[in-house]
Amino acid sequence: MSDIKIIPLGGVRENAKNMYAVEVDEDIFILDCGLQYPESGLLGIDIVIPDFSYLKENASKIKGVFLTHGHADAIGALPYFVSEFSVPVFGSELTIALARIACEGEEKSKKFRDFHVITEQTEIDFSDDTTISFFKTTHSIPESLGIVVKTAKGSIVYTGDFKFDQTAAPGYRSDLARLAEIGSEGVLALLSDSANADDSAAAKRIADEREIYDFIAENFEDSKGRIIVACKASNILRVQQVFNAAAKYNRKVALTGYDVEKIVRTAMKLNKLHLPDENMLINLNEIDKYPEDQIVILETGRSGEPLKSLQKMAQKRHRKVNLHEGDLVFITTTPSHAMETMMAKTRDMIYRAGATVKAISEELNSSGHANRDDLQLMMNLLKPKYVVPVQGEYRLLSANRRWAEEIGIPKENIFILKKGDVLEYTKGKMAITGSVEVGNTMIDGIGVGDIGNIVLRDRKVLSEDGIFIAVITIDRKKKKIVDEPKLTSRGFVYVKNNRDLMDESAKIVKTVVQANLDNKEFDWSHLKQDIRDNLNRYLYEQTRRHPVILPVIMEINQYNNYRKNKDHKKKN
């Protein structure tokens, strides 16, 4: 009989960064490998990916990575994963094509080739007791799949991102018959999407895609100027709707970012995205050749996140497009709670530039994720013994637990896990039996995991309280200060208006340095720390702020310099 463990390495009690390890006996199956875009507190961080430490310790057990769809929350960390692990990667045709693009963009992963295209009909046998299979789901990108890890004790089912939409186009439709079949075969545990499970969204019906298209087309018809559409590059469904609406009202479409250009071209090549008019795509440099009421600009921004690019347009700092009166900015993305402040700021900047703003989320619940009714339908079709809410902050996981209880699943059979929790099926019962060490790996430029909490803390202090630099020159042998301290402030105080504070700070530095020089047990690190402590205490008393204090101590030997100068004169 199989020993089964479920270990979330990301995607629980947080947005995005989905990655779940399912262990069956000595085999490990990785479900998704996503990233997270940083929130405001992670200053300077580009992206956050899961911690692979546990997987490194068990690398020989990993049988493969199985991807549900082609969004960054499912495939974004893959380039960093395959640069360290030589294991096969499985996904649908479009998902694998987008995964290849992601891997080719990183130096260490661009030579990775072990990709395998699967469909909803694929079954992969890994042992006598373990089979991996798939089922079609509805999401905002074609060929989204759920994953079934079938074991002797029942199946572990991971929904990935999903919703139910009876009007979904081919390529986006859920396979209800297949779901019922999986449920009839016995589901031990369901890892269920929770991203849209909260009370407010659950009470609001999710608009079907025909309604969303009608809303887009209506705004295209009413607009008399340029339309700038803010959209995630990988939201293929929304891009298709924009193309359809643009064609209906005889508008040309210009793509602004490298990400969207590459993704759109790839989707078109695979026939997952279709141009209603083959001449409708134009180069961004050509937009001034057409009347403004014939132009649509599709803006995705860096890594598919469009808000910062919209801000640059509003401030007239964008490389190609500056907003002006008559423009309509049409926002098709639904911001997370963490991004709501940035969304409000962006809207204000757009209005200041003279443009107007419309957002789908203001009129319709356009989420690509399941609400309460969808979540309960999925559970009723699959009939799981245990439910593990995933993909969302704690409040979302908790809401998903309530919906599971409403349909009769016992509370003790529903597990809200933390990253690293080990959920194990043992002695006929599922229970949390331990945990493994799992943190976050932060990517900053080309650095992977080299930014820790101390660096982030210093960045936060620098952003809030600035830096205070004290430079002083000493002659340690003569135990004297050679020159007056030079003090510099950046982002802390305006020096010209705070002469008394700077003069007193200089006196403190001199006093501390001289005291250390007079000490028989002189120590460089002790001297620097003494300067930091005394300056920090004084500056906080005067300003109630804690700048980063950087002491710079330079040492010279005046006697040796004098002898060298004297010898030099004799030679001359």
C-alpha positions as CSV (number, residue, x, y, z in Angstrom):
1,M,0.0,0.0,0.0
2,S,1.2,3.5,-0.8
3,D,2.6,6.0,1.7
4,I,1.2,9.5,0.7
5,K,2.4,13.0,1.7
6,I,1.3,16.4,0.4
7,I,3.8,19.3,1.1
8,P,3.0,22.8,-0.1
9,L,6.2,24.7,-1.0
10,G,4.2,27.8,-1.9
11,G,0.7,28.9,-2.8
12,V,-0.8,28.7,0.7
13,R,-1.5,31.7,2.9
14,E,-0.2,33.9,0.0
15,N,-1.0,34.9,-3.5
16,A,0.5,33.0,-6.4
17,K,3.8,31.1,-6.2
18,N,2.0,27.8,-6.5
19,M,4.1,24.7,-6.0
20,Y,3.0,21.4,-4.3
21,A,5.0,18.3,-3.8
22,V,3.0,15.0,-3.7
23,E,5.0,12.1,-2.4
24,V,3.9,8.5,-3.1
25,D,6.2,6.0,-1.5
26,E,9.7,7.0,-2.8
27,D,8.5,9.2,-5.7
28,I,7.9,13.0,-5.7
29,F,5.6,14.7,-8.2
30,I,5.8,18.5,-8.4
31,L,2.5,20.2,-9.3
32,D,3.2,23.6,-10.7
33,C,6.3,25.8,-10.3
34,G,5.1,29.4,-10.0
35,L,6.4,32.8,-9.0
36,Q,5.0,35.7,-7.1
37,Y,5.4,39.4,-7.9
38,P,6.7,41.2,-4.9
39,E,4.5,43.4,-2.7
40,S,5.6,46.9,-1.7
41,G,7.6,45.8,1.3
42,L,10.1,43.8,-0.8
43,L,12.1,46.8,-2.0
44,G,14.1,46.2,-5.1
45,I,13.0,42.6,-5.4
46,D,12.0,41.5,-8.9
47,I,10.2,38.3,-8.2
48,V,9.8,35.7,-5.4
49,I,10.0,32.0,-6.0
50,P,9.6,28.9,-3.8
51,D,12.4,27.6,-1.6
52,F,13.8,24.4,-3.3
53,S,15.8,23.3,-0.2
54,Y,13.7,20.3,0.6
55,L,13.7,19.2,-3.0
56,K,17.5,19.5,-3.2
57,E,17.7,17.0,-0.3
58,N,15.4,14.6,-2.2
59,A,16.4,15.3,-5.8
60,S,16.7,11.7,-6.7
61,K,13.1,11.0,-5.8
62,I,11.6,13.7,-8.2
63,K,9.9,12.1,-11.2
64,G,8.8,15.3,-12.9
65,V,7.1,18.7,-12.9
66,F,3.4,18.8,-14.0
67,L,2.1,22.2,-15.1
68,T,-1.6,23.2,-15.0
69,H,-1.4,26.3,-17.3
70,G,0.8,28.9,-18.7
71,H,0.5,31.8,-16.3
72,A,3.4,33.0,-14.2
73,D,1.8,31.8,-10.9
74,A,2.2,28.2,-12.4
75,I,5.3,28.3,-14.6
76,G,7.2,31.5,-13.5
77,A,9.8,29.7,-11.3
78,L,10.5,27.0,-13.8
79,P,13.7,28.6,-15.2
80,Y,15.2,28.6,-11.7
81,F,14.0,25.0,-11.0
82,V,15.3,23.4,-14.2
83,S,18.7,25.1,-13.8
84,E,19.1,23.0,-10.6
85,F,17.1,19.8,-11.3
86,S,17.4,17.5,-14.3
87,V,13.8,16.2,-14.4
88,P,11.1,16.2,-17.1
89,V,8.5,18.9,-17.4
90,F,4.9,18.0,-18.6
91,G,2.2,20.3,-19.8
92,S,-0.3,21.1,-22.6
93,E,1.0,22.4,-25.9
94,L,0.6,26.1,-25.2
95,T,1.7,25.7,-21.6
96,I,5.0,24.0,-22.7
97,A,5.5,26.7,-25.4
98,L,5.2,29.5,-22.8
99,A,7.4,27.5,-20.4
100,R,10.1,27.3,-23.1
101,I,9.9,31.1,-23.6
102,A,10.4,31.5,-19.8
103,C,13.4,29.2,-19.7
104,E,15.0,30.7,-22.8
105,G,14.9,34.1,-21.1
106,E,17.3,32.9,-18.3
107,E,21.0,32.1,-19.0
108,K,21.1,29.0,-16.8
109,S,18.0,27.4,-18.1
110,K,18.0,28.3,-21.8
111,K,19.5,24.9,-22.8
112,F,16.9,22.9,-21.0
113,R,15.1,20.6,-23.4
114,D,13.3,17.9,-21.4
115,F,9.8,19.2,-22.1
116,H,6.8,16.8,-22.8
117,V,3.5,17.8,-24.3
118,I,0.5,16.1,-22.9
119,T,-3.3,16.4,-23.3
120,E,-6.3,15.7,-21.2
121,Q,-6.3,12.1,-22.5
122,T,-2.7,11.4,-21.5
123,E,-2.0,8.9,-18.7
124,I,1.6,8.3,-17.4
125,D,2.4,5.2,-15.4
126,F,5.2,5.7,-12.9
127,S,4.8,2.5,-10.9
128,D,2.3,-0.3,-10.5
129,D,0.3,1.9,-8.1
130,T,0.9,5.5,-9.4
131,T,-0.5,7.0,-12.5
132,I,-0.6,10.7,-13.5
133,S,-3.6,11.9,-15.6
134,F,-5.3,15.2,-16.5
135,F,-8.6,16.8,-17.0
136,K,-9.7,20.0,-18.9
137,T,-10.6,23.1,-16.9
138,T,-11.9,26.6,-17.8
139,H,-9.5,29.5,-17.2
140,S,-8.4,32.6,-19.0
141,I,-5.8,30.8,-21.0
142,P,-6.4,27.8,-23.4
143,E,-5.5,24.2,-22.5
144,S,-5.7,24.7,-18.7
145,L,-5.6,21.3,-17.0
146,G,-6.2,19.8,-13.6
147,I,-3.9,17.0,-12.4
148,V,-4.8,13.6,-11.0
149,V,-2.2,11.6,-9.0
150,K,-3.9,8.2,-8.8
151,T,-2.6,5.9,-6.0
152,A,-3.7,2.6,-4.5
153,K,-5.4,4.6,-1.7
154,G,-7.3,7.0,-3.9
155,S,-6.5,9.9,-6.1
156,I,-4.9,13.2,-5.1
157,V,-6.5,15.8,-7.4
158,Y,-5.1,19.3,-8.0
159,T,-7.6,21.7,-9.7
160,G,-5.1,24.4,-10.8
161,D,-6.9,27.7,-11.6
162,F,-10.4,27.0,-12.7
163,K,-14.0,28.2,-13.0
164,F,-17.1,26.8,-14.7
165,D,-18.5,28.7,-17.6
166,Q,-21.2,27.1,-19.8
167,T,-20.5,29.6,-22.6
168,A,-16.8,28.9,-22.8
169,A,-15.3,28.5,-26.3
170,P,-13.7,25.3,-27.4
171,G,-10.2,25.0,-25.8
172,Y,-11.5,26.6,-22.6
173,R,-14.3,24.2,-21.7
174,S,-14.3,22.1,-18.5
175,D,-14.9,18.3,-19.0
176,L,-17.7,17.6,-16.5
177,A,-18.0,14.0,-17.5
178,R,-14.3,13.4,-16.9
179,L,-14.7,15.0,-13.4
180,A,-17.6,12.8,-12.5
181,E,-15.5,9.8,-13.7
182,I,-12.6,10.8,-11.5
183,G,-15.0,11.2,-8.6
184,S,-16.5,7.7,-9.1
185,E,-13.0,6.2,-9.0
186,G,-12.4,7.6,-5.5
187,V,-10.7,10.9,-4.6
188,L,-8.7,10.8,-1.4
189,A,-7.7,14.5,-1.3
190,L,-8.6,17.6,-3.3
191,L,-6.2,20.5,-3.6
192,S,-8.8,23.2,-4.4
193,D,-8.3,26.7,-6.0
194,S,-9.2,29.4,-3.5
195,A,-8.2,32.6,-5.2
196,N,-11.8,33.8,-5.6
197,A,-13.4,32.1,-2.6
198,D,-13.9,35.1,-0.3
199,D,-17.3,36.1,0.9
200,S,-17.9,39.2,-1.3
201,A,-16.8,37.4,-4.6
202,A,-18.6,34.2,-3.6
203,A,-21.8,36.1,-3.3
204,K,-21.4,37.7,-6.7
205,R,-22.0,35.6,-9.9
206,I,-19.0,35.3,-12.1
207,A,-19.8,36.9,-15.5
208,D,-19.5,34.5,-18.4
209,E,-17.1,35.3,-21.2
210,R,-19.9,36.3,-23.6
211,E,-20.9,39.0,-21.2
212,I,-17.3,40.2,-20.8
213,Y,-16.9,40.4,-24.6
214,D,-20.1,42.4,-24.9
215,F,-18.9,44.8,-22.3
216,I,-15.5,45.2,-24.1
217,A,-17.2,45.7,-27.4
218,E,-19.7,48.3,-26.0
219,N,-16.8,50.4,-24.7
220,F,-14.9,50.1,-28.0
221,E,-18.0,51.4,-29.8
222,D,-18.5,54.4,-27.5
223,S,-14.9,55.5,-27.5
224,K,-14.0,58.4,-29.9
225,G,-10.3,58.3,-29.3
226,R,-7.4,55.9,-28.7
227,I,-8.1,52.9,-26.5
228,I,-5.2,51.7,-24.3
229,V,-6.0,48.2,-23.0
230,A,-4.2,47.1,-19.9
231,C,-4.0,43.3,-19.9
232,K,-1.7,40.5,-18.7
233,A,0.3,39.2,-21.6
234,S,-0.6,35.6,-20.8
235,N,-4.4,36.2,-20.5
236,I,-4.9,34.8,-24.0
237,L,-8.7,34.8,-23.7
238,R,-8.8,38.5,-22.9
239,V,-6.4,39.3,-25.8
240,Q,-8.6,37.4,-28.2
241,Q,-11.6,39.4,-27.0
242,V,-9.7,42.6,-27.6
243,F,-8.8,41.5,-31.1
244,N,-12.4,40.6,-31.9
245,A,-13.8,43.9,-30.6
246,A,-11.1,45.9,-32.5
247,A,-11.9,44.1,-35.7
248,K,-15.6,44.7,-35.2
249,Y,-15.0,48.5,-35.0
250,N,-12.3,48.7,-37.6
251,R,-9.4,49.5,-35.3
252,K,-5.8,48.6,-35.6
253,V,-4.0,47.0,-32.7
254,A,-0.4,47.8,-31.6
255,L,1.4,45.7,-29.0
256,T,3.7,47.5,-26.6
257,G,5.9,45.0,-24.8
258,Y,8.3,42.3,-25.7
259,D,6.4,39.9,-23.4
260,V,3.1,40.3,-25.2
261,E,4.7,40.3,-28.6
262,K,6.4,36.9,-28.0
263,I,3.4,35.3,-26.2
264,V,0.9,36.5,-28.8
265,R,3.0,35.3,-31.7
266,T,3.5,32.0,-30.0
267,A,-0.2,31.6,-29.3
268,M,-1.0,32.5,-33.0
269,K,1.5,30.0,-34.3
270,L,-0.2,27.3,-32.2
271,N,-3.7,28.4,-33.4
272,K,-4.7,29.3,-29.8
273,L,-5.2,32.9,-30.8
274,H,-6.7,34.1,-34.0
275,L,-6.7,37.4,-35.9
276,P,-10.1,38.3,-37.3
277,D,-8.3,40.5,-39.7
278,E,-4.8,39.5,-40.7
279,N,-3.9,43.2,-41.3
280,M,-5.1,44.5,-38.0
281,L,-1.7,44.2,-36.1
282,I,0.5,47.2,-36.7
283,N,3.9,48.3,-35.3
284,L,3.8,50.7,-32.4
285,N,5.8,53.2,-34.4
286,E,3.0,53.3,-36.9
287,I,0.2,54.5,-34.6
288,D,0.6,58.2,-35.6
289,K,-0.3,57.2,-39.3
290,Y,-3.9,56.4,-38.3
291,P,-6.7,58.5,-36.9
292,E,-6.9,58.1,-33.1
293,D,-10.4,56.5,-33.3
294,Q,-8.8,53.6,-35.3
295,I,-6.2,52.7,-32.7
296,V,-6.0,50.2,-29.9
297,I,-2.8,49.9,-27.9
298,L,-2.4,46.6,-26.0
299,E,-0.2,47.3,-22.9
300,T,1.1,44.5,-20.8
301,G,4.1,46.1,-19.1
302,R,7.2,44.3,-17.9
303,S,6.5,40.6,-17.1
304,G,2.9,41.1,-18.1
305,E,2.1,43.5,-15.3
306,P,0.7,46.7,-16.9
307,L,0.1,49.2,-14.1
308,K,3.6,50.6,-13.9
309,S,3.6,51.1,-17.6
310,L,0.2,53.0,-17.4
311,Q,1.8,55.3,-14.8
312,K,4.7,56.0,-17.1
313,M,2.2,56.9,-19.9
314,A,0.3,59.2,-17.6
315,Q,3.6,60.9,-16.5
316,K,4.7,61.1,-20.2
317,R,7.7,58.9,-19.4
318,H,6.7,55.9,-21.6
319,R,9.1,55.1,-24.5
320,K,6.3,55.3,-27.1
321,V,2.9,56.3,-25.7
322,N,1.9,59.3,-23.7
323,L,-1.7,59.8,-22.5
324,H,-3.7,62.8,-23.4
325,E,-7.3,64.1,-23.5
326,G,-9.6,61.8,-25.4
327,D,-7.8,58.5,-24.6
328,L,-9.6,55.7,-22.9
329,V,-7.6,53.4,-20.6
330,F,-9.4,50.1,-20.4
331,I,-8.2,48.0,-17.5
332,T,-9.1,44.3,-18.0
333,T,-7.0,42.9,-15.1
334,T,-8.6,42.3,-11.7
335,P,-6.1,43.6,-9.1
336,S,-5.3,41.6,-5.9
337,H,-6.0,43.2,-2.6
338,A,-2.3,43.9,-2.3
339,M,-2.4,45.9,-5.5
340,E,-5.5,48.0,-4.8
341,T,-3.6,51.0,-3.5
342,M,-1.4,50.9,-6.7
343,M,-4.5,50.6,-8.8
344,A,-6.1,53.7,-7.2
345,K,-2.9,55.7,-7.6
346,T,-2.7,54.7,-11.3
347,R,-6.3,55.7,-11.9
348,D,-5.7,59.1,-10.4
349,M,-2.6,59.7,-12.5
350,I,-4.5,58.7,-15.7
351,Y,-7.2,61.3,-14.9
352,R,-4.6,63.9,-14.3
353,A,-3.2,63.3,-17.7
354,G,-6.6,64.0,-19.2
355,A,-7.6,60.5,-20.1
356,T,-10.5,58.4,-18.7
357,V,-10.5,55.0,-17.2
358,K,-12.8,52.0,-17.4
359,A,-12.3,48.7,-15.6
360,I,-14.1,45.4,-16.2
361,S,-13.9,44.7,-12.5
362,E,-16.0,47.7,-11.7
363,E,-19.0,46.3,-13.7
364,L,-18.5,42.6,-13.7
365,N,-17.0,39.8,-11.6
366,S,-14.6,38.8,-14.3
367,S,-12.4,36.4,-12.3
368,G,-10.8,33.4,-13.9
369,H,-11.1,31.6,-10.6
370,A,-14.0,29.7,-9.0
371,N,-16.5,31.3,-6.7
372,R,-18.5,29.5,-4.0
373,D,-20.9,27.8,-6.4
374,D,-18.1,26.6,-8.6
375,L,-16.0,25.3,-5.7
376,Q,-19.0,23.4,-4.3
377,L,-19.8,21.9,-7.8
378,M,-16.2,20.7,-8.1
379,M,-16.4,19.1,-4.7
380,N,-19.7,17.4,-5.5
381,L,-18.4,16.0,-8.8
382,L,-15.2,14.7,-7.3
383,K,-16.5,13.6,-3.8
384,P,-13.2,14.0,-2.0
385,K,-12.7,12.5,1.4
386,Y,-10.3,15.3,2.3
387,V,-10.1,18.9,1.1
388,V,-6.9,21.1,1.1
389,P,-7.7,24.7,0.1
390,V,-4.7,26.2,-1.8
391,Q,-3.9,29.2,-3.9
392,G,-4.7,32.2,-1.7
393,E,-4.2,34.1,1.5
394,Y,-5.5,32.7,4.7
395,R,-8.9,34.4,4.5
396,L,-9.5,32.8,1.1
397,L,-8.5,29.4,2.3
398,S,-10.8,29.8,5.3
399,A,-13.7,30.8,3.0
400,N,-13.1,27.7,0.9
401,R,-13.2,25.6,4.0
402,R,-16.6,27.1,4.9
403,W,-18.0,26.2,1.4
404,A,-16.7,22.6,1.9
405,E,-18.4,22.3,5.2
406,E,-21.7,23.6,3.7
407,I,-21.8,20.5,1.4
408,G,-21.2,18.1,4.3
409,I,-17.4,17.6,4.4
410,P,-16.4,17.3,8.1
411,K,-14.3,20.2,9.4
412,E,-11.7,17.7,10.6
413,N,-11.3,16.5,7.0
414,I,-10.4,20.0,5.8
415,F,-6.8,21.2,6.2
416,I,-5.5,24.8,5.9
417,L,-1.8,24.2,5.6
418,K,1.3,26.4,6.0
419,K,4.2,26.3,3.7
420,G,6.3,23.2,4.6
421,D,3.5,21.4,6.5
422,V,3.6,17.6,5.8
423,L,0.1,16.3,5.3
424,E,0.4,12.5,5.5
425,Y,-2.1,9.7,4.9
426,T,-1.2,7.1,7.5
427,K,-3.2,4.4,9.3
428,G,-6.3,5.2,7.2
429,K,-6.3,8.9,8.2
430,M,-5.0,12.1,6.9
431,A,-3.1,14.3,9.4
432,I,-0.3,16.9,9.7
433,T,2.6,14.8,10.9
434,G,5.4,17.4,10.8
435,S,7.0,20.1,8.7
436,V,10.0,20.9,6.5
437,E,11.9,24.1,6.4
438,V,10.5,26.3,3.6
439,G,11.1,30.0,3.1
440,N,11.1,32.4,0.1
441,T,13.8,32.7,-2.5
442,M,14.0,36.3,-3.7
443,I,15.3,37.2,-7.1
444,D,17.1,40.6,-7.5
445,G,18.7,41.1,-10.9
446,I,20.9,38.1,-11.5
447,G,21.0,37.3,-7.8
448,V,19.0,34.2,-6.7
449,G,18.4,33.9,-3.0
450,D,21.3,36.3,-2.0
451,I,18.9,38.9,-0.6
452,G,18.0,38.1,3.0
453,N,15.9,39.8,5.7
454,I,18.8,41.9,6.9
455,V,19.3,43.4,3.4
456,L,15.6,44.0,3.0
457,R,15.5,45.7,6.5
458,D,18.3,48.0,5.4
459,R,16.5,48.8,2.2
460,K,13.4,49.6,4.1
461,V,15.3,51.9,6.6
462,L,17.1,53.6,3.7
463,S,13.7,54.2,1.9
464,E,12.1,55.6,5.1
465,D,14.9,57.3,7.1
466,G,17.9,57.7,4.7
467,I,21.6,57.3,5.4
468,F,24.1,59.3,7.6
469,I,27.8,58.9,6.7
470,A,30.6,59.9,9.1
471,V,34.1,60.0,7.7
472,I,37.1,60.6,10.0
473,T,40.9,60.2,9.6
474,I,43.1,59.0,12.4
475,D,46.7,58.3,13.3
476,R,46.4,55.2,15.4
477,K,50.1,55.2,16.5
478,K,50.0,58.8,17.7
479,K,46.4,58.2,19.1
480,K,45.1,61.3,17.5
481,I,42.5,62.5,15.1
482,V,44.2,64.0,12.0
483,D,41.2,65.8,10.5
484,E,37.8,67.0,11.4
485,P,34.9,64.6,10.8
486,K,33.1,64.9,7.4
487,L,29.4,64.2,7.8
488,T,27.0,63.6,4.9
489,S,23.3,63.0,4.9
490,R,21.2,61.5,2.1
491,G,17.4,61.2,2.6
492,F,17.7,62.0,6.3
493,V,17.9,65.8,6.9
494,Y,18.5,68.8,4.8
495,V,22.0,69.8,6.0
496,K,21.8,73.6,5.5
497,N,18.8,73.8,7.8
498,N,20.3,71.5,10.5
499,R,23.8,72.9,11.1
500,D,23.5,72.5,14.9
501,L,22.6,68.8,14.5
502,M,25.5,68.2,12.2
503,D,28.0,70.1,14.5
504,E,26.9,68.2,17.5
505,S,27.1,64.9,15.6
506,A,30.7,65.8,14.6
507,K,31.5,66.4,18.3
508,I,30.1,63.0,19.2
509,V,32.1,61.3,16.5
510,K,35.3,63.0,17.7
511,T,34.6,62.1,21.4
512,V,33.9,58.5,20.6
513,V,36.9,58.1,18.3
514,Q,39.3,59.7,20.8
515,A,38.0,57.5,23.6
516,N,38.7,54.4,21.5
517,L,42.2,55.6,20.5
518,D,43.0,56.1,24.2
519,N,41.9,52.6,25.0
520,K,44.8,50.1,25.2
521,E,42.6,47.4,23.6
522,F,41.8,49.3,20.4
523,D,39.5,47.3,18.1
524,W,38.2,48.5,14.6
525,S,34.8,46.8,14.8
526,H,34.3,48.1,18.3
527,L,35.1,51.7,17.2
528,K,32.6,51.6,14.3
529,Q,29.9,50.1,16.5
530,D,30.5,52.7,19.1
531,I,30.1,55.5,16.5
532,R,26.8,53.9,15.3
533,D,25.4,53.5,18.8
534,N,26.2,57.0,20.0
535,L,25.1,58.7,16.8
536,N,21.9,56.6,16.5
537,R,21.0,57.5,20.1
538,Y,21.5,61.2,19.5
539,L,19.9,61.4,16.0
540,Y,16.8,59.6,17.3
541,E,16.5,62.0,20.3
542,Q,16.6,64.9,17.9
543,T,14.6,63.6,14.9
544,R,12.7,60.4,16.0
545,R,14.2,58.7,13.0
546,H,16.8,55.9,12.6
547,P,18.9,56.4,9.5
548,V,21.4,53.8,8.3
549,I,24.7,55.1,9.9
550,L,27.8,54.3,8.0
551,P,31.1,55.1,9.7
552,V,34.2,55.4,7.4
553,I,37.5,55.4,9.3
554,M,40.7,56.2,7.4
555,E,44.1,55.6,8.9
556,I,47.4,57.4,8.2
557,N,50.9,57.3,9.8
558,Q,52.1,61.0,9.8
559,Y,55.6,60.1,10.9
560,N,56.2,57.7,8.0
561,N,54.7,60.3,5.6
562,Y,57.0,62.9,6.9
563,R,60.1,60.6,6.5
564,K,59.1,59.7,2.9
565,N,58.7,63.4,2.0
566,K,62.1,64.3,3.6
567,D,63.9,61.4,1.7
568,H,62.3,62.5,-1.5
569,K,63.6,66.1,-1.1
570,K,67.2,64.8,-0.5
571,K,67.2,62.8,-3.7
572,N,66.1,65.8,-5.6
